[in-house]
Amino acid sequence: MGGEPRTIEEHERRIENARVALVDREQAPLLARRFYGDGPTSPITASLAQVPELLEVTLPFIGAALGPAGLDERAKEIAILRTSALLDCHYCVQTHSAVALDAGLSSEEVRALRGEGEIAAAFTDPRERAMIGWIDAVAAGRGPVDPAIAARTSDLLEDHVLVELTLTVAATLMLNRYCTALELADQNESHRRELAEAFSLWQASIEQAMANMRAADKLRPDADPSRLASTTLAAIQGRLLLATLYKDVRPMKDTLEAILV
């Protein structure tokens, strides 16, 4: 399955969207088809279908590592978003910024995890600070974790929490590098520039609208229009990426409805 594209359409998909051909449901090997389901297929599944033996073990592992278990959704999203930001996985950061907001994180916390604010100012809970310190050490460090960080983490986190947190970071690292290296989201430079310009104009419009709302006493006097615009746009961007990746407009529709209500 890993040779030259067999059709013009497959060739175009490889050039425009990814470094490898994304296998359609109809072309997928028998071992891989049960992972496609009835809905839209993610590019991770469609690329792993090139090697169905790996698909069979990778998707269940990802689901278990990043899905619900001992850690709650908030803790999982802290780990996934922070790791993705450290790895500079742009579309993962944008996508999980929206998911993190849905999981209950504040806009200040999301910005801090993205490296756009101070962790100490956004997170006051000692356990969460210890978690983020551990995430940083595992995701960005080399060799053993610093003994002082390890000791502080062990004092505040139970063993089972530390094990699941570490595996969540490791699985996210794997996905970040896999998706970025194979360009499983559109990385066309001209499209990127056009989108960047469009989003900049969109953010400016949202910021002006927020400023007008504050002037009309529809927002708190201390509300920051720039930050509100950035957070709103991050949610829209994340849901737009989800809609693009999974070919499903429902995530985008839900976000727009939540913003407009």
C-alpha positions in Angstrom: 0.0 0.0 0.0 3.0 2.4 0.4 4.0 2.8 -3.3 3.0 5.4 -5.9 -0.6 6.7 -6.0 -2.8 4.5 -8.1 -5.3 7.2 -9.3 -5.3 10.9 -10.1 -7.5 11.6 -7.1 -5.2 9.7 -4.8 -2.2 11.6 -6.2 -3.9 14.9 -5.6 -4.8 14.0 -2.0 -1.2 13.1 -1.3 0.2 16.4 -2.7 -2.4 18.7 -1.2 -3.2 17.1 2.2 -0.5 14.7 3.3 2.9 13.2 2.6 1.3 9.8 2.2 -1.9 8.7 0.4 -4.9 8.6 2.6 -6.7 5.3 2.0 -10.4 5.6 1.3 -12.8 3.2 2.9 -13.5 1.5 -0.4 -9.7 0.9 -0.9 -8.9 -0.1 2.7 -7.6 -3.6 3.4 -10.1 -5.9 5.1 -8.2 -5.7 8.4 -8.6 -1.9 8.4 -12.2 -1.5 7.3 -13.7 -2.0 10.8 -12.0 1.1 12.0 -13.6 3.3 9.4 -17.2 3.2 10.8 -20.1 4.9 9.1 -19.0 8.5 9.6 -16.2 10.7 8.3 -12.7 9.1 8.5 -9.9 10.9 10.3 -6.6 11.3 8.4 -4.9 9.3 11.2 -7.0 6.3 10.4 -6.7 6.8 6.7 -2.9 7.0 6.8 -2.5 4.1 9.3 -4.5 2.0 6.9 -1.4 1.8 4.8 -0.2 -0.7 7.4 -3.3 -2.4 8.8 -1.4 -4.4 11.3 -0.3 -1.2 13.0 -3.7 0.4 12.7 -5.2 -2.6 14.7 -3.0 -1.8 17.7 -2.5 2.0 17.4 -6.1 3.2 17.4 -7.1 1.2 20.5 -4.0 2.4 22.3 -4.7 6.1 21.4 -8.3 5.7 22.5 -7.2 4.3 25.9 -4.3 6.7 26.5 -6.2 9.9 25.6 -9.7 8.8 26.5 -11.5 8.9 29.9 -9.9 6.9 32.7 -8.5 7.9 36.1 -7.8 11.5 35.0 -10.7 13.7 34.4 -11.3 15.5 31.1 -9.8 18.8 32.4 -6.5 17.1 33.4 -6.3 15.2 30.1 -6.8 18.5 28.1 -4.1 20.2 30.3 -1.7 17.5 29.3 -2.6 17.3 25.6 -2.7 21.1 25.0 0.5 21.8 27.0 2.4 19.0 25.2 1.1 20.1 21.8 2.2 23.7 22.5 5.7 22.6 23.5 6.0 20.5 20.4 4.7 23.4 18.3 2.0 21.3 16.7 -0.1 24.2 15.4 -3.3 22.5 14.4 -3.3 20.3 17.5 -2.9 23.4 19.7 -5.8 25.1 17.9 -8.0 22.1 18.0 -7.4 21.3 21.7 -7.7 25.0 22.7 -11.4 24.6 21.7 -11.7 21.3 23.4 -10.0 22.6 26.6 -12.5 25.4 26.8 -15.3 22.9 26.4 -13.7 20.9 29.2 -14.0 23.8 31.6 -10.6 25.6 31.4 -10.7 29.4 31.4 -9.4 31.5 28.5 -6.5 32.6 30.8 -5.6 29.0 31.5 -5.7 28.0 27.9 -3.5 31.0 26.9 -1.0 30.0 29.7 -0.8 26.4 28.5 -0.2 27.7 24.9 2.7 29.8 26.2 0.9 33.1 25.9 0.6 33.8 29.6 2.1 32.9 33.0 1.4 29.4 34.4 1.8 30.6 37.9 -0.8 33.4 37.4 -3.4 31.2 35.6 -3.1 28.0 37.8 -3.3 28.3 41.6 -4.0 24.7 42.5 -0.8 23.1 43.7 -1.7 19.7 42.1 -2.3 21.2 38.7 1.0 23.2 39.0 2.8 20.0 39.8 1.1 18.3 36.8 2.2 21.0 34.4 5.7 20.9 35.8 5.8 17.2 35.2 4.3 17.6 31.7 7.0 20.2 30.8 9.8 17.9 32.1 8.5 14.9 30.1 7.6 16.7 26.9 10.5 19.1 26.6 13.2 17.5 28.6 16.0 15.1 27.8 17.0 12.1 30.0 15.7 11.6 33.5 13.4 14.1 35.1 15.0 16.6 37.4 15.0 15.1 40.9 13.5 18.3 42.4 10.6 18.2 40.0 10.1 14.4 40.5 10.1 14.8 44.3 7.5 17.6 44.2 5.3 15.7 41.8 5.5 12.5 43.9 4.5 14.5 46.9 1.3 15.8 45.3 0.2 13.2 42.8 -0.7 9.5 43.4 1.3 6.9 41.5 -1.7 5.9 39.3 -2.2 9.6 38.4 1.5 10.0 37.5 1.5 6.9 35.4 -1.6 8.0 33.4 -0.4 11.6 33.1 3.0 10.4 31.7 1.4 8.1 29.2 -1.0 10.8 28.1 2.0 13.1 27.4 3.9 10.3 25.6 0.9 9.4 23.4 0.4 13.1 22.6 4.1 13.4 21.7 3.7 10.5 19.3 0.6 11.9 17.6 2.1 15.4 17.4 5.2 14.1 15.5 3.2 11.6 13.4 0.6 14.2 12.3 3.1 17.0 11.7 5.7 14.9 9.9 3.2 13.4 7.6 1.3 16.7 7.2 -2.1 15.2 7.9 -3.6 18.6 8.0 -3.3 21.0 5.0 0.1 22.6 5.1 0.0 24.4 1.7 1.9 27.7 2.3 -0.2 29.9 0.0 -3.4 28.6 1.7 -1.8 29.2 5.1 -1.0 32.8 4.3 -4.5 33.4 3.0 -6.0 31.9 6.0 -3.7 33.8 8.3 -4.7 37.1 6.7 -8.4 36.2 6.8 -8.2 35.2 10.5 -6.3 38.4 11.3 -9.1 40.5 9.8 -11.7 38.3 11.5 -10.0 38.8 14.9 -9.9 42.6 14.4 -13.6 42.6 13.6 -14.4 40.5 16.7 -12.2 42.8 18.8 -14.0 45.9 17.6 -17.4 44.2 18.3 -16.2 43.3 21.9 -15.1 46.9 22.4 -18.5 48.2 21.2 -20.2 45.8 23.6 -18.1 47.0 26.5 -18.8 50.6 25.6 -22.5 49.8 25.6 -22.2 48.2 29.1 -22.9 44.7 27.7 -19.5 43.5 29.0 -17.8 44.1 32.3 -15.8 47.3 32.4 -12.5 45.3 33.0 -13.2 43.0 30.0 -10.3 42.9 27.5 -11.6 43.0 24.0 -8.3 41.8 22.5 -8.2 38.7 24.8 -11.9 38.0 24.3 -11.4 38.2 20.5 -8.3 35.9 20.7 -10.2 33.3 22.8 -13.3 33.4 20.6 -11.2 33.0 17.4 -9.3 30.1 19.0 -12.5 28.3 19.6 -13.7 29.0 16.1 -10.3 27.9 14.6 -10.3 24.7 16.6 -13.8 23.7 15.6 -13.0 24.7 12.0 -10.0 22.3 12.0 -12.1 19.5 13.5 -14.8 20.1 10.8 -12.1 20.0 8.1 -10.2 16.9 9.4 -13.4 14.9 10.0 -15.4 16.3 7.1 -18.2 17.1 9.5 -19.7 20.6 10.0 -21.3 19.8 13.3 -18.4 20.9 15.5 -18.3 24.3 13.8 -22.1 24.7 14.0 -22.1 23.9 17.8 -19.3 26.5 18.4 -21.0 29.3 16.4 -24.3 28.6 18.1 -22.6 28.8 21.6 -21.0 32.1 20.7 -24.1 33.6 19.2 -26.5 32.5 22.0 
